């Protein structure tokens, strides 16, 4: 599984091509600042707000790059994937813009808001048990039966190149970042961030932020080998999946550190963001701020890019409102 000899690793040229390809289908999202959070952390924080992105998440970048990069012949067979949510609805959005079919395998425990969004964009949802193994088995059968192009949520060079356009925009807008922090599950966003950082800001440190309850990346990073966790339990539903060979390549070679946040710290950061910045973010997107608040001494006095990856939240089930 870790043999990279036959696996294409995207380059910065792929990122440039991806940005040209997806530009008509995405927003160039804003970078926001907060005096409150700067004072609280002692750092200058620059929030790249993909919660304002098309389909509500950064994953529309990678999905659009994959969909619009298909030949007409391949596109006619449609696209398929497995996803807990944001990649699912992003692929459905991109497929809808191209006028092709998208079928998505989703765990039955995925947020209903995300399932509804997939269907709203014209995608078909097939539900499975909440484990990586169950997702992959159902997806494999689907692709064999339909011939659809499998667009992996993150272990796909087209997806990684597309996700990289997010940090590319951040570096173009904000100069002199000492550190960039992004959440990590499967590693698509971090991999793209590694690509752009090496090209545009090689002195910037890359920090991956992960839930303590789903800490397989942290364990992999310190063990020096890829460790998988099939079905971790965390409120950060977008970060439950494990690394794959392409993303492990970037994590093991370019990430400077992996920091963890507890469930309570994630919810607190999410609540503070809503309260102070007045923006809607998912629990997964609150993990970077949570680790910054937890490790203030690491970030004090520094210019820090913070990638907020999405805003698809079920507003009837906000974590601090649960009895």
C-alpha positions in Angstrom: 0.0 0.0 0.0 2.9 2.4 0.6 4.7 1.7 -2.7 4.8 5.0 -4.5 6.6 3.8 -7.6 3.4 3.5 -9.7 1.5 6.4 -8.1 1.4 9.8 -9.7 2.1 12.6 -7.2 0.8 16.0 -8.3 3.1 19.0 -8.8 2.6 22.7 -8.6 2.1 22.8 -12.4 -1.0 20.6 -11.7 -2.2 23.2 -9.2 -1.9 26.0 -11.7 -3.8 23.9 -14.3 -6.4 23.1 -11.7 -7.0 26.7 -10.8 -7.5 27.7 -14.4 -10.0 24.8 -14.8 -12.1 25.3 -11.7 -12.1 29.1 -11.5 -15.5 29.4 -13.3 -17.1 27.0 -10.8 -15.8 28.2 -7.4 -15.7 31.3 -5.3 -12.4 33.0 -4.4 -13.3 33.0 -0.7 -12.5 35.9 1.7 -9.7 36.0 4.3 -11.1 37.3 7.6 -9.3 38.6 10.7 -10.4 38.9 14.3 -9.0 41.4 16.8 -10.5 39.2 19.6 -8.7 36.1 18.5 -5.5 38.0 17.9 -5.6 39.3 21.4 -6.6 35.9 22.8 -3.7 34.1 21.1 -1.0 36.7 20.8 -0.8 35.9 17.1 -2.0 37.5 13.9 -4.6 35.0 12.5 -5.8 35.0 8.9 -8.8 32.9 8.4 -9.3 31.5 4.8 -13.1 31.0 4.9 -14.1 28.1 2.7 -17.4 28.0 4.6 -18.4 30.6 2.0 -17.4 28.3 -0.9 -19.8 26.8 -3.4 -21.5 23.8 -1.9 -20.3 25.2 1.5 -16.9 23.5 1.6 -13.3 23.6 0.1 -13.9 20.2 -1.4 -15.7 21.7 -4.4 -12.3 22.7 -5.6 -10.9 19.2 -5.9 -14.2 17.7 -7.1 -14.6 20.3 -9.9 -11.0 19.7 -11.0 -11.7 16.0 -11.3 -15.1 16.3 -13.0 -14.1 19.0 -15.6 -10.9 17.2 -16.3 -12.7 14.1 -17.6 -13.0 13.4 -21.3 -16.6 13.5 -22.7 -16.5 9.7 -23.1 -15.5 9.1 -19.4 -17.9 11.8 -18.2 -20.8 10.1 -19.9 -20.5 7.2 -17.5 -20.8 9.5 -14.5 -18.8 9.8 -11.3 -18.9 8.0 -8.0 -17.4 8.3 -4.6 -17.7 7.5 -0.9 -17.8 10.4 1.6 -19.2 11.4 5.0 -20.5 14.6 3.5 -18.6 17.5 2.0 -16.9 15.6 -0.8 -20.2 14.0 -1.6 -22.1 17.2 -2.0 -19.2 18.9 -3.8 -18.9 16.1 -6.4 -22.7 16.2 -6.8 -22.5 20.0 -7.4 -19.6 19.7 -9.9 -21.3 16.8 -11.8 -24.6 18.8 -11.9 -22.7 21.7 -13.5 -21.3 19.4 -16.2 -24.7 17.6 -16.6 -23.5 14.1 -15.6 -24.6 11.7 -12.9 -23.0 11.5 -9.5 -23.6 8.5 -7.1 -22.3 8.7 -3.6 -21.8 6.1 -0.9 -22.4 7.7 2.5 -22.4 6.2 6.0 -25.9 6.1 7.4 -24.7 8.2 10.4 -23.6 11.1 8.1 -25.4 14.4 9.0 -28.9 14.5 7.4 -28.1 18.1 6.2 -25.3 16.7 4.1 -27.4 13.9 2.7 -30.1 16.4 1.8 -27.5 18.7 0.1 -26.2 15.8 -2.0 -29.8 15.1 -3.2 -30.4 18.8 -3.7 -27.5 19.0 -6.2 -28.9 16.0 -8.1 -26.7 13.3 -6.6 -27.9 9.8 -5.7 -27.1 8.6 -2.1 -26.4 5.0 -1.3 -26.2 4.4 2.5 -23.7 2.0 4.2 -22.4 1.1 7.6 -20.2 3.7 9.2 -16.8 2.3 8.5 -14.1 2.8 5.9 -14.2 -0.8 4.9 -18.0 -0.7 4.3 -17.7 2.5 2.3 -15.0 1.0 0.0 -16.7 -2.3 -0.5 -20.0 -0.7 -1.7 -18.2 1.8 -3.8 -16.1 -1.0 -5.5 -19.3 -2.8 -6.4 -20.9 0.4 -7.7 -18.0 1.2 -10.0 -17.8 -2.3 -11.3 -21.5 -2.3 -12.2 -21.7 1.2 -13.7 -18.2 2.1 -15.1 -18.4 5.4 -13.3 -15.2 7.3 -12.7 -14.2 7.0 -9.0 -13.2 10.3 -7.6 -11.6 9.5 -4.3 -12.3 12.1 -1.6 -8.5 12.7 -1.1 -6.2 9.9 -2.4 -6.5 11.3 -6.0 -4.0 13.6 -7.7 -6.7 15.6 -9.3 -8.5 16.2 -6.0 -5.2 17.2 -4.2 -4.3 19.6 -7.0 -7.8 21.2 -6.7 -7.6 21.5 -2.9 -4.3 23.2 -3.3 -5.9 26.2 -4.9 -7.3 27.2 -1.5 -3.9 27.8 0.1 -2.6 29.2 -3.2 -5.2 32.0 -2.9 -4.3 32.5 0.8 -0.6 32.9 0.0 -1.4 35.3 -2.9 -3.4 37.5 -0.5 -1.4 37.3 2.7 2.4 37.6 2.7 4.8 36.5 5.3 2.9 33.7 7.0 5.1 32.0 9.6 2.7 29.1 10.0 -0.3 27.6 8.2 -2.8 25.4 10.1 -5.4 23.1 8.5 -7.6 20.3 9.8 -6.6 16.8 8.8 -8.6 13.6 8.2 -7.7 11.9 5.0 -5.2 14.6 4.2 -6.3 16.1 0.9 -6.3 19.7 2.1 -3.0 19.3 3.9 -1.4 17.6 0.8 -2.5 20.5 -1.3 -1.2 23.0 1.3 2.2 21.2 1.2 2.3 21.7 -2.6 1.6 25.4 -2.5 3.8 26.0 0.6 6.9 24.5 -1.0 6.4 26.7 -4.1 5.1 29.9 -2.7 6.2 30.2 0.9 8.8 27.5 1.7 9.7 29.0 5.1 6.1 28.6 6.3 5.6 25.8 8.8 2.7 23.4 8.1 0.7 22.3 11.1 -2.0 19.6 10.9 -4.9 19.8 13.4 -6.6 16.6 14.4 -9.3 15.5 16.9 -7.8 13.5 19.8 -10.5 11.0 19.3 -9.4 10.3 15.7 -5.6 10.6 16.1 -4.4 8.2 13.5 -2.4 10.9 11.7 -0.7 12.0 14.9 0.2 8.3 15.6 1.4 7.8 12.0 3.5 11.0 12.1 5.3 9.9 15.3 5.6 6.3 14.3 7.0 7.1 10.8 4.5 4.8 9.1 0.9 5.0 8.1 -1.5 3.8 10.7 -5.2 3.5 10.0 -8.3 3.8 12.3 -11.4 2.3 10.7 -14.2 4.0 12.6 -13.2 6.6 15.2 -15.9 8.5 17.1 -15.6 12.3 17.0 -17.9 15.3 16.5 -15.6 16.3 13.7 -17.3 14.0 11.2 -15.3 15.2 8.2 -12.0 14.0 9.9 -12.9 10.4 10.6 -11.1 8.9 7.6 -7.5 7.7 7.5 -4.6 8.7 5.4 -3.9 6.9 2.1 -0.5 6.6 0.3 -0.6 9.9 -1.7 -1.6 11.9 1.3 0.9 10.1 3.6 3.6 11.0 1.2 2.9 14.7 1.8 2.3 14.4 5.6 5.5 12.4 6.1 7.7 14.7 4.0 6.4 18.2 4.5 4.2 18.5 7.6 6.1 20.0 10.6 3.8 18.9 13.4 0.4 17.4 14.2 -1.6 18.9 17.1 -4.6 17.4 18.8 -7.8 18.9 20.3 -10.4 17.2 22.5 -14.1 17.1 21.7 -14.8 19.8 24.3 -12.0 22.0 22.9 -13.4 21.6 19.3 -16.9 22.6 20.4 -15.6 25.6 22.4 -13.7 26.8 19.4 -16.7 26.4 17.1 -18.9 28.3 19.6 -16.3 31.1 20.0 -16.1 31.5 16.2 -19.8 31.8 15.9 -20.0 34.2 18.8 -17.0 36.5 17.8 -16.8 36.2 14.0 -20.5 35.6 13.3 -19.7 32.9 10.8 -21.0 29.3 10.4 -18.4 26.6 10.6 -18.4 22.9 11.1 -16.8 21.1 14.0 -14.1 19.8 11.7 -13.2 23.4 10.8 -12.9 24.4 14.4 -10.1 22.0 15.1 -7.3 24.4 13.8 -8.5 27.2 16.1 -8.9 24.7 18.9 -5.2 23.6 18.7 -4.0 27.2 18.4 -5.9 28.2 21.5 -4.5 25.1 23.3 -0.9 25.8 22.2 -0.8 29.6 22.4 2.9 29.7 23.1 3.7 28.0 19.8 1.9 30.7 17.8 2.4 33.9 19.9 4.0 36.7 17.9 3.5 34.9 14.6 1.5 35.4 11.4 -0.7 32.3 11.1 -2.9 31.2 8.2 -6.0 29.2 9.4 -8.0 27.3 6.9 -11.7 27.1 7.7 -12.8 24.2 5.5 -16.6 24.3 5.5 -19.9 25.5 6.9 -22.3 22.7 6.3 -23.9 22.4 9.7 -27.3 21.0 10.8 -28.6 24.2 12.5 -31.1 22.1 14.5 -28.3 20.1 16.2 -25.7 22.6 17.3 -23.4 20.8 19.8 -23.8 23.4 22.6 -27.6 23.2 22.3 -27.8 19.5 23.0 -29.4 18.5 26.3 
